[in-house]
Amino acid sequence: MIVLLVLLVMALFGLGFLNGMWWVVAAVVVFALFQYGRGGGYDDWGRGDDSGFRNYRDYRDRVDRWDRRYSRQRRGRWARQDRRDRERHG
């Protein structure tokens, strides 16, 4: 199916060299393909449903838990590194 659409777009752009109106038709086909084709367009970015946001929120929560867990264990080392950086650059 996608191969046929690509061939259609190529043919329309090719015909555009004969008549400029075919370029407009090709642009409309490309716009419609990206906007409405292949599953609705908006669902790919998480706008149609909240699955994209949920995935991002779950990822962010995992990163926050990891940071909290390991920041407690390495707090002293980070403090020493910060002190050395301040001494070098300050």
mmCIF file of the C-alpha atoms, coordinates in Angstrom:
data_MODEL
# 
_entry.id   MODEL 
# 
loop_
_atom_site.group_PDB 
_atom_site.id 
_atom_site.type_symbol 
_atom_site.label_atom_id 
_atom_site.label_alt_id 
_atom_site.label_comp_id 
_atom_site.label_asym_id 
_atom_site.label_entity_id 
_atom_site.label_seq_id 
_atom_site.pdbx_PDB_ins_code 
_atom_site.Cartn_x 
_atom_site.Cartn_y 
_atom_site.Cartn_z 
_atom_site.occupancy 
_atom_site.B_iso_or_equiv 
_atom_site.pdbx_formal_charge 
_atom_site.auth_seq_id 
_atom_site.auth_comp_id 
_atom_site.auth_asym_id 
_atom_site.auth_atom_id 
_atom_site.pdbx_PDB_model_num 
ATOM 1  C CA . MET A 1 1  ? 0.000  0.000  0.000   1.00 0.00 ? 1  MET A CA 1 
ATOM 2  C CA . ILE A 1 2  ? 2.745  2.434  0.918   1.00 0.00 ? 2  ILE A CA 1 
ATOM 3  C CA . VAL A 1 3  ? 4.593  1.618  -2.299  1.00 0.00 ? 3  VAL A CA 1 
ATOM 4  C CA . LEU A 1 4  ? 1.527  2.612  -4.314  1.00 0.00 ? 4  LEU A CA 1 
ATOM 5  C CA . LEU A 1 5  ? 1.251  5.889  -2.441  1.00 0.00 ? 5  LEU A CA 1 
ATOM 6  C CA . VAL A 1 6  ? 4.918  6.669  -3.012  1.00 0.00 ? 6  VAL A CA 1 
ATOM 7  C CA . LEU A 1 7  ? 4.549  5.912  -6.716  1.00 0.00 ? 7  LEU A CA 1 
ATOM 8  C CA . LEU A 1 8  ? 1.457  8.122  -6.864  1.00 0.00 ? 8  LEU A CA 1 
ATOM 9  C CA . VAL A 1 9  ? 3.275  11.015 -5.217  1.00 0.00 ? 9  VAL A CA 1 
ATOM 10 C CA . MET A 1 10 ? 6.284  10.582 -7.519  1.00 0.00 ? 10 MET A CA 1 
ATOM 11 C CA . ALA A 1 11 ? 4.012  10.532 -10.556 1.00 0.00 ? 11 ALA A CA 1 
ATOM 12 C CA . LEU A 1 12 ? 2.173  13.641 -9.402  1.00 0.00 ? 12 LEU A CA 1 
ATOM 13 C CA . PHE A 1 13 ? 5.406  15.528 -8.796  1.00 0.00 ? 13 PHE A CA 1 
ATOM 14 C CA . GLY A 1 14 ? 6.667  14.316 -12.180 1.00 0.00 ? 14 GLY A CA 1 
ATOM 15 C CA . LEU A 1 15 ? 3.535  15.614 -13.860 1.00 0.00 ? 15 LEU A CA 1 
ATOM 16 C CA . GLY A 1 16 ? 4.116  18.891 -12.056 1.00 0.00 ? 16 GLY A CA 1 
ATOM 17 C CA . PHE A 1 17 ? 6.790  19.726 -14.609 1.00 0.00 ? 17 PHE A CA 1 
ATOM 18 C CA . LEU A 1 18 ? 4.042  19.726 -17.251 1.00 0.00 ? 18 LEU A CA 1 
ATOM 19 C CA . ASN A 1 19 ? 1.443  21.608 -15.255 1.00 0.00 ? 19 ASN A CA 1 
ATOM 20 C CA . GLY A 1 20 ? 1.914  23.323 -11.903 1.00 0.00 ? 20 GLY A CA 1 
ATOM 21 C CA . MET A 1 21 ? -1.505 22.205 -10.681 1.00 0.00 ? 21 MET A CA 1 
ATOM 22 C CA . TRP A 1 22 ? -0.189 18.627 -10.324 1.00 0.00 ? 22 TRP A CA 1 
ATOM 23 C CA . TRP A 1 23 ? 2.330  19.840 -7.728  1.00 0.00 ? 23 TRP A CA 1 
ATOM 24 C CA . VAL A 1 24 ? -0.549 21.202 -5.670  1.00 0.00 ? 24 VAL A CA 1 
ATOM 25 C CA . VAL A 1 25 ? -2.367 17.868 -5.966  1.00 0.00 ? 25 VAL A CA 1 
ATOM 26 C CA . ALA A 1 26 ? 0.797  16.021 -4.903  1.00 0.00 ? 26 ALA A CA 1 
ATOM 27 C CA . ALA A 1 27 ? 1.247  18.340 -1.921  1.00 0.00 ? 27 ALA A CA 1 
ATOM 28 C CA . VAL A 1 28 ? -2.354 17.695 -0.841  1.00 0.00 ? 28 VAL A CA 1 
ATOM 29 C CA . VAL A 1 29 ? -1.824 13.928 -1.146  1.00 0.00 ? 29 VAL A CA 1 
ATOM 30 C CA . VAL A 1 30 ? 1.375  14.108 0.932   1.00 0.00 ? 30 VAL A CA 1 
ATOM 31 C CA . PHE A 1 31 ? -0.342 16.252 3.549   1.00 0.00 ? 31 PHE A CA 1 
ATOM 32 C CA . ALA A 1 32 ? -3.294 13.869 3.753   1.00 0.00 ? 32 ALA A CA 1 
ATOM 33 C CA . LEU A 1 33 ? -0.950 10.893 3.992   1.00 0.00 ? 33 LEU A CA 1 
ATOM 34 C CA . PHE A 1 34 ? 0.920  12.360 6.953   1.00 0.00 ? 34 PHE A CA 1 
ATOM 35 C CA . GLN A 1 35 ? -2.145 13.822 8.625   1.00 0.00 ? 35 GLN A CA 1 
ATOM 36 C CA . TYR A 1 36 ? -4.653 10.993 8.327   1.00 0.00 ? 36 TYR A CA 1 
ATOM 37 C CA . GLY A 1 37 ? -2.841 7.947  7.005   1.00 0.00 ? 37 GLY A CA 1 
ATOM 38 C CA . ARG A 1 38 ? -1.057 5.136  8.858   1.00 0.00 ? 38 ARG A CA 1 
ATOM 39 C CA . GLY A 1 39 ? -3.145 5.063  12.016  1.00 0.00 ? 39 GLY A CA 1 
ATOM 40 C CA . GLY A 1 40 ? -4.438 8.581  12.356  1.00 0.00 ? 40 GLY A CA 1 
ATOM 41 C CA . GLY A 1 41 ? -1.268 10.630 12.676  1.00 0.00 ? 41 GLY A CA 1 
ATOM 42 C CA . TYR A 1 42 ? -2.117 12.059 16.076  1.00 0.00 ? 42 TYR A CA 1 
ATOM 43 C CA . ASP A 1 43 ? -1.907 8.701  17.849  1.00 0.00 ? 43 ASP A CA 1 
ATOM 44 C CA . ASP A 1 44 ? 1.726  8.390  16.777  1.00 0.00 ? 44 ASP A CA 1 
ATOM 45 C CA . TRP A 1 45 ? 2.626  11.373 18.952  1.00 0.00 ? 45 TRP A CA 1 
ATOM 46 C CA . GLY A 1 46 ? 0.293  10.530 21.800  1.00 0.00 ? 46 GLY A CA 1 
ATOM 47 C CA . ARG A 1 47 ? -2.227 13.290 21.118  1.00 0.00 ? 47 ARG A CA 1 
ATOM 48 C CA . GLY A 1 48 ? -5.158 11.031 20.305  1.00 0.00 ? 48 GLY A CA 1 
ATOM 49 C CA . ASP A 1 49 ? -4.764 9.062  23.513  1.00 0.00 ? 49 ASP A CA 1 
ATOM 50 C CA . ASP A 1 50 ? -2.443 9.535  26.451  1.00 0.00 ? 50 ASP A CA 1 
ATOM 51 C CA . SER A 1 51 ? -0.230 6.525  25.778  1.00 0.00 ? 51 SER A CA 1 
ATOM 52 C CA . GLY A 1 52 ? 2.735  8.699  24.762  1.00 0.00 ? 52 GLY A CA 1 
ATOM 53 C CA . PHE A 1 53 ? 2.430  10.831 27.858  1.00 0.00 ? 53 PHE A CA 1 
ATOM 54 C CA . ARG A 1 54 ? 2.005  7.769  30.048  1.00 0.00 ? 54 ARG A CA 1 
ATOM 55 C CA . ASN A 1 55 ? 5.159  6.247  28.590  1.00 0.00 ? 55 ASN A CA 1 
ATOM 56 C CA . TYR A 1 56 ? 7.054  9.489  29.186  1.00 0.00 ? 56 TYR A CA 1 
ATOM 57 C CA . ARG A 1 57 ? 5.693  9.803  32.733  1.00 0.00 ? 57 ARG A CA 1 
ATOM 58 C CA . ASP A 1 58 ? 6.669  6.199  33.551  1.00 0.00 ? 58 ASP A CA 1 
ATOM 59 C CA . TYR A 1 59 ? 10.162 6.797  32.161  1.00 0.00 ? 59 TYR A CA 1 
ATOM 60 C CA . ARG A 1 60 ? 10.506 10.018 34.134  1.00 0.00 ? 60 ARG A CA 1 
ATOM 61 C CA . ASP A 1 61 ? 9.374  8.289  37.332  1.00 0.00 ? 61 ASP A CA 1 
ATOM 62 C CA . ARG A 1 62 ? 11.895 5.477  36.834  1.00 0.00 ? 62 ARG A CA 1 
ATOM 63 C CA . VAL A 1 63 ? 14.695 7.995  36.308  1.00 0.00 ? 63 VAL A CA 1 
ATOM 64 C CA . ASP A 1 64 ? 13.647 9.958  39.391  1.00 0.00 ? 64 ASP A CA 1 
ATOM 65 C CA . ARG A 1 65 ? 13.612 6.792  41.536  1.00 0.00 ? 65 ARG A CA 1 
ATOM 66 C CA . TRP A 1 66 ? 17.036 5.809  40.226  1.00 0.00 ? 66 TRP A CA 1 
ATOM 67 C CA . ASP A 1 67 ? 18.412 9.281  40.942  1.00 0.00 ? 67 ASP A CA 1 
ATOM 68 C CA . ARG A 1 68 ? 17.018 9.284  44.478  1.00 0.00 ? 68 ARG A CA 1 
ATOM 69 C CA . ARG A 1 69 ? 18.334 5.795  45.182  1.00 0.00 ? 69 ARG A CA 1 
ATOM 70 C CA . TYR A 1 70 ? 21.868 6.373  43.977  1.00 0.00 ? 70 TYR A CA 1 
ATOM 71 C CA . SER A 1 71 ? 22.258 9.999  44.958  1.00 0.00 ? 71 SER A CA 1 
ATOM 72 C CA . ARG A 1 72 ? 22.055 9.001  48.634  1.00 0.00 ? 72 ARG A CA 1 
ATOM 73 C CA . GLN A 1 73 ? 24.828 6.456  48.197  1.00 0.00 ? 73 GLN A CA 1 
ATOM 74 C CA . ARG A 1 74 ? 27.198 8.765  46.358  1.00 0.00 ? 74 ARG A CA 1 
ATOM 75 C CA . ARG A 1 75 ? 26.440 12.068 48.069  1.00 0.00 ? 75 ARG A CA 1 
ATOM 76 C CA . GLY A 1 76 ? 29.870 12.285 49.732  1.00 0.00 ? 76 GLY A CA 1 
ATOM 77 C CA . ARG A 1 77 ? 31.771 11.656 46.517  1.00 0.00 ? 77 ARG A CA 1 
ATOM 78 C CA . TRP A 1 78 ? 29.709 14.281 44.693  1.00 0.00 ? 78 TRP A CA 1 
ATOM 79 C CA . ALA A 1 79 ? 30.350 16.784 47.472  1.00 0.00 ? 79 ALA A CA 1 
ATOM 80 C CA . ARG A 1 80 ? 34.113 16.177 47.161  1.00 0.00 ? 80 ARG A CA 1 
ATOM 81 C CA . GLN A 1 81 ? 33.969 16.580 43.384  1.00 0.00 ? 81 GLN A CA 1 
ATOM 82 C CA . ASP A 1 82 ? 31.943 19.787 43.724  1.00 0.00 ? 82 ASP A CA 1 
ATOM 83 C CA . ARG A 1 83 ? 34.445 21.160 46.238  1.00 0.00 ? 83 ARG A CA 1 
ATOM 84 C CA . ARG A 1 84 ? 37.357 20.356 43.879  1.00 0.00 ? 84 ARG A CA 1 
ATOM 85 C CA . ASP A 1 85 ? 35.535 22.023 40.988  1.00 0.00 ? 85 ASP A CA 1 
ATOM 86 C CA . ARG A 1 86 ? 34.921 25.144 43.051  1.00 0.00 ? 86 ARG A CA 1 
ATOM 87 C CA . GLU A 1 87 ? 38.582 25.251 44.066  1.00 0.00 ? 87 GLU A CA 1 
ATOM 88 C CA . ARG A 1 88 ? 39.747 24.915 40.449  1.00 0.00 ? 88 ARG A CA 1 
ATOM 89 C CA . HIS A 1 89 ? 37.299 27.349 38.863  1.00 0.00 ? 89 HIS A CA 1 
ATOM 90 C CA . GLY A 1 90 ? 36.539 29.722 41.727  1.00 0.00 ? 90 GLY A CA 1 
# 
